Amino acid sequence: MKVQYRKSPRQVLIPYVVLGLPMFIAFGVVAIFEPSQRQAVWEVIRPITGIFAALGVWLVFFDHGQYCALAPDGITVHGVRRRVIRWSEVVSIDVEAFAYGRTVVLVMADWKRVRLPAPAGLFDRRFDEKLQFIREAHARAVR
């Protein structure tokens, strides 16, 4: 049994749209002012657009392409770094509310919490089914 969970294209795209919309609105606001007022307005809006641009860069480098792979002996989390977690190290599997809906969290034996990059609850109609499958795989392994 080897199962991989990745974010759907829609789940990957939504954060870019959410971050891009305020920047688009900010540039539109600057454009409607008279040329003599644009510089003053831009000085106010520039830090805000910088924050959104930095978040966009973070998404490109750290959020895109993350996934997890289930195996009989454990789960491999491919995030910013690759991490192999044995089922025997997992105490429980919880669900937490996160920025983009619900997400699966592994509670480790040392009480550290590891958030899985996928499945994610936003735009995933099969989230509960995938969560149940992960819990069953854990239960089978620790018997």
C-alpha positions as YAML, in Angstrom:
chain: A
units: angstrom
residues:
- id: 1
  name: MET
  ca: [0.00, 0.00, 0.00]
- id: 2
  name: LYS
  ca: [1.52, 3.30, -1.07]
- id: 3
  name: VAL
  ca: [-0.85, 6.27, -1.23]
- id: 4
  name: GLN
  ca: [0.06, 9.89, -1.94]
- id: 5
  name: TYR
  ca: [-2.01, 12.92, -1.04]
- id: 6
  name: ARG
  ca: [-1.36, 16.19, -2.87]
- id: 7
  name: LYS
  ca: [-3.18, 19.46, -3.01]
- id: 8
  name: SER
  ca: [-5.48, 19.85, -6.00]
- id: 9
  name: PRO
  ca: [-4.68, 22.57, -8.56]
- id: 10
  name: ARG
  ca: [-7.53, 24.64, -7.13]
- id: 11
  name: GLN
  ca: [-6.10, 24.35, -3.61]
- id: 12
  name: VAL
  ca: [-2.71, 25.50, -4.88]
- id: 13
  name: LEU
  ca: [-4.16, 28.40, -6.90]
- id: 14
  name: ILE
  ca: [-6.49, 29.93, -4.28]
- id: 15
  name: PRO
  ca: [-3.75, 31.46, -2.06]
- id: 16
  name: TYR
  ca: [-2.24, 33.20, -5.11]
- id: 17
  name: VAL
  ca: [-5.63, 34.67, -5.99]
- id: 18
  name: VAL
  ca: [-6.23, 35.78, -2.40]
- id: 19
  name: LEU
  ca: [-2.81, 37.45, -2.27]
- id: 20
  name: GLY
  ca: [-3.06, 38.93, -5.76]
- id: 21
  name: LEU
  ca: [-6.46, 40.55, -5.30]
- id: 22
  name: PRO
  ca: [-5.38, 43.17, -2.71]
- id: 23
  name: MET
  ca: [-2.36, 44.06, -4.87]
- id: 24
  name: PHE
  ca: [-4.60, 44.46, -7.93]
- id: 25
  name: ILE
  ca: [-6.97, 46.69, -5.92]
- id: 26
  name: ALA
  ca: [-4.03, 48.75, -4.59]
- id: 27
  name: PHE
  ca: [-2.71, 49.42, -8.09]
- id: 28
  name: GLY
  ca: [-6.23, 50.32, -9.22]
- id: 29
  name: VAL
  ca: [-6.59, 52.81, -6.36]
- id: 30
  name: VAL
  ca: [-3.32, 54.46, -7.30]
- id: 31
  name: ALA
  ca: [-4.40, 54.69, -10.95]
- id: 32
  name: ILE
  ca: [-7.62, 56.60, -10.23]
- id: 33
  name: PHE
  ca: [-5.88, 59.50, -8.49]
- id: 34
  name: GLU
  ca: [-4.59, 62.56, -10.29]
- id: 35
  name: PRO
  ca: [-0.92, 62.30, -11.32]
- id: 36
  name: SER
  ca: [0.06, 64.89, -8.68]
- id: 37
  name: GLN
  ca: [-1.53, 62.77, -5.90]
- id: 38
  name: ARG
  ca: [-0.34, 59.35, -7.05]
- id: 39
  name: GLN
  ca: [3.05, 59.60, -5.37]
- id: 40
  name: ALA
  ca: [1.53, 60.34, -1.95]
- id: 41
  name: VAL
  ca: [-0.99, 57.52, -2.29]
- id: 42
  name: TRP
  ca: [1.69, 55.14, -3.51]
- id: 43
  name: GLU
  ca: [3.84, 55.87, -0.43]
- id: 44
  name: VAL
  ca: [0.97, 54.64, 1.75]
- id: 45
  name: ILE
  ca: [0.16, 51.55, -0.34]
- id: 46
  name: ARG
  ca: [3.74, 50.41, -1.11]
- id: 47
  name: PRO
  ca: [4.41, 48.66, 2.25]
- id: 48
  name: ILE
  ca: [1.12, 46.76, 1.99]
- id: 49
  name: THR
  ca: [1.89, 45.50, -1.52]
- id: 50
  name: GLY
  ca: [5.38, 44.55, -0.36]
- id: 51
  name: ILE
  ca: [3.93, 42.34, 2.36]
- id: 52
  name: PHE
  ca: [1.61, 40.62, -0.10]
- id: 53
  name: ALA
  ca: [4.45, 40.16, -2.59]
- id: 54
  name: ALA
  ca: [6.64, 38.59, 0.11]
- id: 55
  name: LEU
  ca: [3.82, 36.20, 1.02]
- id: 56
  name: GLY
  ca: [3.49, 35.28, -2.65]
- id: 57
  name: VAL
  ca: [7.20, 34.49, -2.89]
- id: 58
  name: TRP
  ca: [6.92, 32.37, 0.26]
- id: 59
  name: LEU
  ca: [4.06, 30.42, -1.33]
- id: 60
  name: VAL
  ca: [6.05, 29.77, -4.50]
- id: 61
  name: PHE
  ca: [9.11, 28.43, -2.70]
- id: 62
  name: PHE
  ca: [7.67, 26.72, 0.37]
- id: 63
  name: ASP
  ca: [4.05, 25.72, -0.21]
- id: 64
  name: HIS
  ca: [4.00, 24.56, -3.82]
- id: 65
  name: GLY
  ca: [4.68, 20.86, -4.39]
- id: 66
  name: GLN
  ca: [4.22, 19.66, -0.84]
- id: 67
  name: TYR
  ca: [2.59, 16.28, -0.33]
- id: 68
  name: CYS
  ca: [2.56, 13.24, 1.93]
- id: 69
  name: ALA
  ca: [2.94, 9.56, 1.10]
- id: 70
  name: LEU
  ca: [1.49, 6.77, 3.23]
- id: 71
  name: ALA
  ca: [3.26, 3.42, 3.50]
- id: 72
  name: PRO
  ca: [2.65, 0.39, 5.73]
- id: 73
  name: ASP
  ca: [5.52, 1.36, 8.05]
- id: 74
  name: GLY
  ca: [4.89, 5.13, 8.24]
- id: 75
  name: ILE
  ca: [4.21, 8.36, 6.46]
- id: 76
  name: THR
  ca: [6.63, 10.49, 4.46]
- id: 77
  name: VAL
  ca: [5.99, 14.23, 4.56]
- id: 78
  name: HIS
  ca: [7.46, 16.11, 1.59]
- id: 79
  name: GLY
  ca: [7.40, 19.75, 2.64]
- id: 80
  name: VAL
  ca: [10.18, 22.27, 2.94]
- id: 81
  name: ARG
  ca: [12.21, 19.21, 3.87]
- id: 82
  name: ARG
  ca: [11.51, 15.49, 3.58]
- id: 83
  name: ARG
  ca: [10.58, 13.77, 6.83]
- id: 84
  name: VAL
  ca: [9.82, 10.09, 7.45]
- id: 85
  name: ILE
  ca: [7.58, 9.39, 10.43]
- id: 86
  name: ARG
  ca: [7.05, 5.84, 11.70]
- id: 87
  name: TRP
  ca: [3.49, 4.95, 12.67]
- id: 88
  name: SER
  ca: [4.81, 3.83, 16.08]
- id: 89
  name: GLU
  ca: [5.85, 7.46, 16.76]
- id: 90
  name: VAL
  ca: [2.29, 8.76, 16.17]
- id: 91
  name: VAL
  ca: [0.03, 8.94, 19.23]
- id: 92
  name: SER
  ca: [-3.08, 10.32, 17.52]
- id: 93
  name: ILE
  ca: [-4.32, 11.92, 14.32]
- id: 94
  name: ASP
  ca: [-6.26, 15.15, 14.76]
- id: 95
  name: VAL
  ca: [-7.92, 17.75, 12.56]
- id: 96
  name: GLU
  ca: [-7.21, 21.46, 13.01]
- id: 97
  name: ALA
  ca: [-8.66, 24.58, 11.47]
- id: 98
  name: PHE
  ca: [-6.02, 26.30, 9.38]
- id: 99
  name: ALA
  ca: [-5.77, 29.26, 6.99]
- id: 100
  name: TYR
  ca: [-7.24, 27.25, 4.12]
- id: 101
  name: GLY
  ca: [-9.82, 25.13, 5.95]
- id: 102
  name: ARG
  ca: [-9.14, 21.94, 7.85]
- id: 103
  name: THR
  ca: [-5.85, 20.09, 7.89]
- id: 104
  name: VAL
  ca: [-4.60, 16.77, 9.29]
- id: 105
  name: VAL
  ca: [-2.19, 16.95, 12.23]
- id: 106
  name: LEU
  ca: [-0.14, 14.06, 13.59]
- id: 107
  name: VAL
  ca: [0.44, 14.16, 17.35]
- id: 108
  name: MET
  ca: [3.79, 12.54, 18.07]
- id: 109
  name: ALA
  ca: [4.89, 10.53, 21.12]
- id: 110
  name: ASP
  ca: [6.87, 13.57, 22.36]
- id: 111
  name: TRP
  ca: [3.68, 15.68, 21.91]
- id: 112
  name: LYS
  ca: [5.06, 17.61, 18.96]
- id: 113
  name: ARG
  ca: [2.51, 18.25, 16.25]
- id: 114
  name: VAL
  ca: [3.22, 17.71, 12.56]
- id: 115
  name: ARG
  ca: [0.81, 19.33, 10.10]
- id: 116
  name: LEU
  ca: [0.43, 17.36, 6.87]
- id: 117
  name: PRO
  ca: [0.49, 19.45, 3.69]
- id: 118
  name: ALA
  ca: [-2.33, 17.35, 2.24]
- id: 119
  name: PRO
  ca: [-5.13, 16.45, 2.44]
- id: 120
  name: ALA
  ca: [-6.47, 19.93, 3.13]
- id: 121
  name: GLY
  ca: [-10.13, 20.63, 3.77]
- id: 122
  name: LEU
  ca: [-10.63, 23.55, 1.40]
- id: 123
  name: PHE
  ca: [-12.14, 22.41, -1.93]
- id: 124
  name: ASP
  ca: [-11.60, 18.73, -1.08]
- id: 125
  name: ARG
  ca: [-14.92, 16.90, -0.98]
- id: 126
  name: ARG
  ca: [-13.13, 13.67, -0.01]
- id: 127
  name: PHE
  ca: [-11.27, 15.15, 2.98]
- id: 128
  name: ASP
  ca: [-13.16, 13.09, 5.57]
- id: 129
  name: GLU
  ca: [-12.64, 9.92, 3.52]
- id: 130
  name: LYS
  ca: [-8.88, 10.58, 3.26]
- id: 131
  name: LEU
  ca: [-8.68, 11.36, 6.98]
- id: 132
  name: GLN
  ca: [-10.42, 8.08, 7.79]
- id: 133
  name: PHE
  ca: [-8.01, 6.20, 5.51]
- id: 134
  name: ILE
  ca: [-5.00, 7.75, 7.30]
- id: 135
  name: ARG
  ca: [-6.47, 6.83, 10.69]
- id: 136
  name: GLU
  ca: [-7.12, 3.25, 9.52]
- id: 137
  name: ALA
  ca: [-3.56, 2.93, 8.18]
- id: 138
  name: HIS
  ca: [-2.27, 4.10, 11.57]
- id: 139
  name: ALA
  ca: [-4.54, 1.67, 13.43]
- id: 140
  name: ARG
  ca: [-3.40, -1.26, 11.24]
- id: 141
  name: ALA
  ca: [0.25, -0.44, 11.79]
- id: 142
  name: VAL
  ca: [0.18, -0.08, 15.57]
- id: 143
  name: ARG
  ca: [-1.79, -3.29, 16.24]
...
